[in-house]
Amino acid sequence: MIERIETGVRMSKIVKHNGVAYLCGQVGDGATVAEQTRDCLSRIDALLETAGSSRERILQAIIWLPDMADFAEMNAVWDAWVPQGHAPARACGEARLARGDLKVEIIITAAC
């Protein structure tokens, strides 16, 4: 069975299937990469809770930055957020995001 949560015309915020939750890409508010990353991760926390999951159950993270020069700043926030011993498989790449003011977007897949 496929369960879609907070579904709109274009996308669902969460899609659950066979014990796995797929979260839509999340961005955050703030002026800096660190601020946006913190806000983005707090939004991910809320979606994980809605999905019946948690940080400890994240399987994969895909992170997009419009400028890889921001990699260290984003990682400082990410490293403090990920529970020790529960680091997911992860990729980080450079890409143009949907709006010019966005500095980070994170896509999460987690067990539920």
ABEGO torsion letter per residue (X at the ends): XBBBBGBBAABBABBBBGGBBBBBBBBBBEABAAAAAAAAAAAAAAAAAAAGBBAAABABBBBBBABAAAAAAAAAAAAAABBBGABBBBBBBBBBBABAABABBBBBBBBX
